[in-house]
Amino acid sequence: MIHYALLLQGGEEHVTLGRMALEYVGFLSFFSVYGALGFHFQVLKGLRAEKGIDTGGSVVDRADRRAGVIGLVGALLMVFTLVIGLTSRAASRHTTVMAAVNKGGAMQLFQIGCIALFVICFALAAQRMRAAWVIAAVTGLAYALRNVATGRWFAPINPIHETAASLWLGTLMVLLFAGITAVLRGSQSSEERGRLVAEMVGRFSPLALFAAGLLGVTGITTAWRHLKHWNALWTSSYGYALDAKLCVVVIVVALGAWNWRRMKPRLGDEEAALAIRRSATAELSFAAVVLALTSLLVSLPAPGSSGPPGAGGPQAAGPPAAGPPAAGVPKQP
């Protein structure tokens, strides 16, 4: 593994770049899986029934298939982080991968089952099997609420926070790459392309507003559980990383508000569709920076904890004391 030293407040925190990269891949997997689900059920729902839209081989169907492919990529990334996590955990404990799986108990088996279902369902969804989307959605709901069974009051907060971020920015990502791109490359008239983009963005907005609100509530809750004291924001490496993340989050929220309040009302022609594609790309670019800072953040020990993340800190959704993230489930402070 590659290490670098993060020097803050005269202290030294050794952060593993490999761990950060694995966390980042885990976040991308969530964005892809839940973004595809959000796009299919919220953005495309009912759009085929709109007057003037051909359902046979239409741009809507092409966008839906592309969303299935993106979801499949996310599911495969989950498999990748699952394998890396279990392998590293087994190596750190000098045991086999199967022993590491057994050590994780029923929750580990549940995660493996959900990830396997994601792969199968999105592979079928990419082949236009609509029933597969329903199974994927049920699996996604169960996966998001997986920690409810632990009986710990705050245990579901992290997964719900991850899901909210994915339903907002992940759906925006799929809307951009699967939806708007498919529309602008379609054979419809310029007026029809503009109208389709306006319809898609209009259907995305309620989901984005709900998910952003849920993200804020769960984010504040999680941050407080990790910080414990406000002065940790300016007296710890974890606090500095969180400060940096929050600064970029403000930019993402501002761009999202701009797209909602200023760009969305202008939609209706192809020129406006191209403009919102540019502004959505900017929003996603800053979101990528947020994910990078989050990958750093969850690799640092929380204030008051001893040792690396997961070695005694309060991160309920984090990995065991030894090894990288558990089963492809990234932590989200």
Legacy VTK file of the C-alpha trace (Angstrom):
# vtk DataFile Version 3.0
C-alpha trace
ASCII
DATASET POLYDATA
POINTS 333 float
0.000 0.000 0.000
1.070 3.571 -0.654
1.040 5.945 2.294
1.350 9.652 2.722
1.520 11.778 5.860
-1.141 14.386 6.505
0.331 16.963 8.888
-2.265 18.973 10.778
-1.985 20.768 14.094
1.479 19.351 14.517
0.120 15.812 14.457
0.646 13.154 11.846
-2.069 10.990 10.351
-0.983 8.214 7.993
-3.609 7.782 5.297
-3.547 4.841 2.939
-4.084 5.920 -0.653
-5.212 2.416 -1.538
-7.924 2.649 1.122
-8.996 6.044 -0.178
-9.227 4.669 -3.706
-11.312 1.735 -2.496
-13.643 4.071 -0.632
-13.984 6.205 -3.775
-14.872 3.179 -5.890
-17.424 2.204 -3.251
-19.066 5.624 -3.481
-19.169 5.399 -7.272
-20.836 1.998 -7.045
-23.604 3.441 -4.858
-24.068 6.425 -7.182
-24.364 4.146 -10.201
-26.759 1.613 -8.661
-29.127 4.012 -6.912
-28.769 6.632 -9.626
-29.940 4.098 -12.209
-32.905 3.183 -10.006
-33.796 6.821 -9.415
-33.594 7.581 -13.125
-35.743 4.620 -14.161
-38.515 5.011 -11.585
-38.614 8.777 -11.159
-37.415 10.302 -14.406
-38.688 7.811 -16.986
-41.847 6.713 -15.156
-44.815 7.692 -17.234
-42.672 9.386 -19.876
-43.426 6.644 -22.415
-47.122 7.472 -22.086
-46.572 11.110 -23.021
-48.294 12.129 -26.201
-46.027 12.189 -29.223
-43.338 9.831 -27.849
-42.796 6.610 -29.776
-42.233 3.700 -27.377
-40.826 1.285 -29.944
-37.052 1.791 -30.077
-37.495 5.374 -28.892
-34.932 7.580 -27.244
-36.658 6.832 -23.930
-35.999 3.122 -24.330
-32.388 3.788 -25.286
-31.943 5.943 -22.205
-33.470 3.195 -20.063
-31.072 0.601 -21.441
-28.138 2.909 -20.825
-29.309 3.347 -17.236
-29.352 -0.436 -16.889
-25.752 -0.583 -18.114
-24.703 2.103 -15.631
-26.429 0.193 -12.839
-24.636 -2.978 -13.929
-21.280 -1.192 -13.824
-22.094 -0.007 -10.303
-23.039 -3.539 -9.239
-19.774 -4.897 -10.652
-17.877 -2.213 -8.746
-19.644 -3.463 -5.621
-18.382 -6.954 -6.429
-14.868 -5.562 -6.842
-14.861 -3.774 -3.488
-16.455 -6.828 -1.873
-13.679 -9.117 -3.111
-10.905 -6.654 -2.206
-12.412 -6.066 1.233
-12.822 -9.738 2.068
-9.387 -10.648 0.694
-7.633 -7.935 2.668
-9.557 -8.767 5.812
-8.668 -12.443 5.463
-4.990 -11.569 4.899
-4.873 -9.286 7.945
-6.323 -12.052 10.118
-4.204 -14.782 8.506
-7.265 -16.770 7.532
-9.232 -17.709 4.416
-11.783 -15.633 2.544
-14.524 -18.087 3.495
-13.554 -17.716 7.145
-13.799 -13.943 6.753
-17.258 -14.326 5.250
-18.354 -16.584 8.108
-16.933 -14.093 10.588
-19.203 -11.433 9.118
-22.236 -13.564 9.928
-25.715 -13.109 8.536
-25.157 -9.434 7.677
-22.198 -10.307 5.472
-24.205 -12.994 3.670
-27.082 -10.550 3.239
-24.763 -8.002 1.612
-23.324 -10.635 -0.712
-26.828 -11.733 -1.706
-27.938 -8.165 -2.424
-24.881 -7.440 -4.554
-25.417 -10.658 -6.523
-29.046 -9.678 -7.145
-27.947 -6.225 -8.315
-25.634 -7.777 -10.901
-28.304 -10.149 -12.212
-31.106 -7.577 -12.238
-29.171 -4.812 -13.982
-27.804 -7.258 -16.544
-31.410 -8.195 -17.366
-32.573 -4.565 -17.201
-29.949 -3.623 -19.791
-31.667 -6.205 -22.032
-35.012 -4.390 -21.602
-36.528 -6.774 -19.032
-38.606 -4.324 -17.005
-39.483 -6.782 -14.234
-35.783 -6.824 -13.333
-36.030 -3.139 -12.392
-38.680 -3.950 -9.777
-36.529 -6.660 -8.187
-33.525 -4.326 -8.230
-35.578 -1.611 -6.506
-36.744 -3.973 -3.747
-33.155 -5.130 -3.292
-31.986 -1.523 -3.155
-34.524 -0.662 -0.468
-33.507 -3.666 1.620
-29.831 -2.807 1.154
-30.344 0.799 2.207
-32.171 -0.297 5.362
-29.877 -3.247 6.112
-28.705 -1.887 9.460
-32.226 -1.606 10.871
-31.995 -5.253 11.925
-29.070 -4.469 14.237
-31.417 -2.797 16.704
-29.070 0.170 17.165
-30.879 3.483 16.831
-28.214 5.289 14.758
-27.056 2.270 12.740
-29.272 3.012 9.679
-28.095 6.637 9.412
-24.947 5.997 7.350
-26.598 3.756 4.708
-29.540 6.160 4.403
-27.092 9.053 4.007
-25.268 7.183 1.240
-28.551 6.354 -0.478
-29.784 9.966 -0.296
-26.554 11.243 -1.869
-26.840 8.616 -4.581
-30.482 9.395 -5.342
-29.614 13.072 -5.777
-26.223 13.170 -7.474
-26.239 9.607 -8.769
-29.562 10.143 -10.519
-28.216 13.427 -11.899
-25.221 11.512 -13.254
-27.453 8.944 -14.980
-29.776 11.702 -16.209
-26.793 13.411 -17.804
-25.033 10.398 -19.329
-28.009 8.156 -20.102
-30.890 10.592 -20.482
-29.847 13.992 -21.824
-27.050 12.572 -23.938
-29.404 10.022 -25.531
-31.962 12.725 -26.260
-29.493 15.158 -27.832
-28.142 12.380 -30.055
-31.616 11.258 -31.073
-33.251 11.660 -34.471
-36.138 13.786 -33.217
-36.567 17.387 -34.209
-34.768 20.098 -32.264
-38.050 21.131 -30.649
-38.828 17.550 -29.572
-35.344 17.074 -28.109
-35.731 20.246 -26.082
-39.138 19.135 -24.813
-37.846 15.699 -23.806
-34.978 17.175 -21.817
-37.392 19.554 -20.097
-39.653 16.608 -19.186
-36.748 14.598 -17.773
-35.352 17.464 -15.706
-38.820 18.332 -14.433
-39.337 14.768 -13.221
-35.898 14.674 -11.609
-36.333 17.873 -9.563
-38.728 16.508 -6.851
-36.428 13.547 -6.211
-33.398 15.840 -6.017
-35.086 18.155 -3.512
-36.240 15.280 -1.297
-32.881 13.492 -1.415
-30.934 16.705 -0.746
-33.070 17.414 2.324
-32.617 13.875 3.632
-28.907 14.121 2.904
-28.637 17.288 4.981
-30.444 15.827 8.000
-28.499 12.564 8.022
-25.241 14.400 7.292
-25.609 16.697 10.297
-26.488 13.735 12.509
-23.509 11.699 11.342
-21.057 14.604 11.576
-22.094 15.316 15.168
-21.687 11.682 16.154
-18.135 11.729 14.806
-17.031 15.170 15.987
-18.535 15.042 19.501
-17.358 18.634 20.105
-17.518 21.680 17.837
-13.869 22.599 18.438
-12.894 19.373 16.679
-13.671 21.242 13.452
-10.518 23.321 13.906
-8.401 21.172 16.223
-8.222 17.810 14.416
-7.244 16.449 11.033
-10.711 14.919 10.750
-12.261 18.343 11.353
-10.078 20.006 8.728
-11.006 17.378 6.162
-14.685 17.850 7.034
-14.300 21.644 6.695
-12.840 21.215 3.221
-15.633 18.852 2.248
-18.339 21.208 3.496
-16.875 24.094 1.476
-17.166 22.094 -1.739
-20.606 20.817 -0.723
-21.756 24.445 -0.567
-20.640 24.865 -4.183
-22.510 21.706 -5.229
-25.674 22.890 -3.474
-25.343 26.346 -5.055
-24.996 24.838 -8.531
-27.961 22.562 -7.865
-30.042 25.545 -6.756
-28.965 27.460 -9.871
-30.017 24.590 -12.112
-33.353 24.316 -10.327
-34.272 27.984 -10.008
-32.665 29.521 -13.094
-31.938 26.836 -15.690
-34.990 24.571 -15.320
-37.574 27.315 -16.105
-35.713 28.104 -19.358
-35.955 24.556 -20.679
-38.025 23.800 -23.745
-35.635 24.101 -26.670
-32.368 22.443 -27.617
-30.231 25.447 -26.765
-31.477 25.413 -23.165
-30.941 21.635 -23.050
-27.300 22.111 -24.024
-26.934 24.817 -21.394
-28.282 22.661 -18.567
-26.047 19.799 -19.694
-23.044 22.085 -19.162
-24.238 23.289 -15.768
-25.092 19.724 -14.659
-21.609 18.632 -15.712
-20.131 21.369 -13.510
-22.299 20.239 -10.588
-21.122 16.646 -10.999
-17.489 17.750 -11.301
-17.607 19.391 -7.889
-19.505 16.366 -6.553
-16.533 14.242 -7.657
-14.295 16.472 -5.528
-16.670 15.950 -2.588
-16.323 12.194 -3.019
-12.529 12.484 -3.033
-12.589 14.522 0.178
-15.044 12.052 1.712
-12.713 9.199 0.822
-10.000 11.023 2.756
-12.356 11.823 5.608
-13.481 8.255 6.246
-9.853 7.102 6.136
-8.990 9.342 9.098
-9.693 8.470 12.746
-12.612 10.377 14.196
-11.742 12.857 16.985
-11.345 11.012 20.266
-10.885 7.604 18.659
-7.612 5.774 18.868
-5.989 4.180 15.886
-7.284 3.960 12.344
-10.915 4.284 11.414
-12.936 1.382 12.636
-10.573 0.665 15.526
-12.848 2.022 18.189
-14.443 5.130 16.714
-18.193 5.585 16.389
-18.472 4.825 12.684
-21.354 2.410 12.764
-21.153 1.480 9.108
-17.381 1.205 9.046
-15.145 -1.808 8.663
-13.665 -3.983 11.385
-10.493 -2.801 13.109
-8.319 -4.619 10.593
-8.820 -4.326 6.883
-10.580 -2.082 4.383
-14.280 -1.319 4.002
-16.661 -4.179 4.649
-18.138 -5.838 1.585
-18.100 -2.836 -0.695
-20.104 -0.626 1.661
-18.493 2.826 1.770
-18.831 4.931 4.864
-20.314 8.395 4.517
-19.765 10.992 7.226
LINES 1 334
333 0 1 2 3 4 5 6 7 8 9 10 11 12 13 14 15 16 17 18 19 20 21 22 23 24 25 26 27 28 29 30 31 32 33 34 35 36 37 38 39 40 41 42 43 44 45 46 47 48 49 50 51 52 53 54 55 56 57 58 59 60 61 62 63 64 65 66 67 68 69 70 71 72 73 74 75 76 77 78 79 80 81 82 83 84 85 86 87 88 89 90 91 92 93 94 95 96 97 98 99 100 101 102 103 104 105 106 107 108 109 110 111 112 113 114 115 116 117 118 119 120 121 122 123 124 125 126 127 128 129 130 131 132 133 134 135 136 137 138 139 140 141 142 143 144 145 146 147 148 149 150 151 152 153 154 155 156 157 158 159 160 161 162 163 164 165 166 167 168 169 170 171 172 173 174 175 176 177 178 179 180 181 182 183 184 185 186 187 188 189 190 191 192 193 194 195 196 197 198 199 200 201 202 203 204 205 206 207 208 209 210 211 212 213 214 215 216 217 218 219 220 221 222 223 224 225 226 227 228 229 230 231 232 233 234 235 236 237 238 239 240 241 242 243 244 245 246 247 248 249 250 251 252 253 254 255 256 257 258 259 260 261 262 263 264 265 266 267 268 269 270 271 272 273 274 275 276 277 278 279 280 281 282 283 284 285 286 287 288 289 290 291 292 293 294 295 296 297 298 299 300 301 302 303 304 305 306 307 308 309 310 311 312 313 314 315 316 317 318 319 320 321 322 323 324 325 326 327 328 329 330 331 332
